[in-house]
């Protein structure tokens, strides 16, 4: 069994996330429900989501250098959406190659913790679902008739 077969639900998630941000304006992207240092804007949340997938796949699994996505480097939603779609295409391509035995391989994750590829993929999927829900809710707060 390939990893993509075990986690088939990941294939449609990118479309759901892109649709959740469809037509987002710069003002919506930068909006926070309250102005506080610990509260993220939709754009901050999406930058975090894209950076996390890059970190999970490219840094932890493939051992590549990754660059953070900041409001300075990724101010607009369009560039970030394109990067997210490209990253997910890469992840899906890898998942089509990874066999069941590959899911047992261990990688060094945050704070030096050892994590299996299987666990990393579980986190990746849940992470996207959680943040997509938050972004949708924040968009609804801005425009209840949306």
C-alpha positions, 0 to 999 in steps of 0.5 A: 500500500502506498502512503497516498492510499492510506491517506487518500483524503489529502488529495482533495484538501488542497482544493478545499483550502484554496476554495476557502481563500477564494476571492480573498482581498488583501484587507481580509487577508490582513484582518485580525478579530482583535489587535493583539500580538498573540492573535493571528490574521488570516494571512499569518495563519496561512503563512504558518500553514504553508511554512509547516508543510514546507518544514514537514516535508522539505526540511524534516523528511528531505533534509533541505533548507527552508525559508520562513514565510513572513508578511514581508516575503509573502504579503499577498495571498496570490503568491502564497496560494501558488506556493501552497499548491506547488508544495502540495503537488510535491507532497502528493507526488512523494506520497505516491512513491512512499510504500507502507514500509516508508511510513515506519521510517523515523525523522527528527522533528521539532525540538529534536523529537523522533517522528515516523513518516506516518505520524508526520503525515497525520499531523500534516492532514490534521493541521491543514483541516484545523487552520482551514476551519479557523480561516473560514470562521474568520472570513465569516466573522468579517462577512456573515453573508458570505 
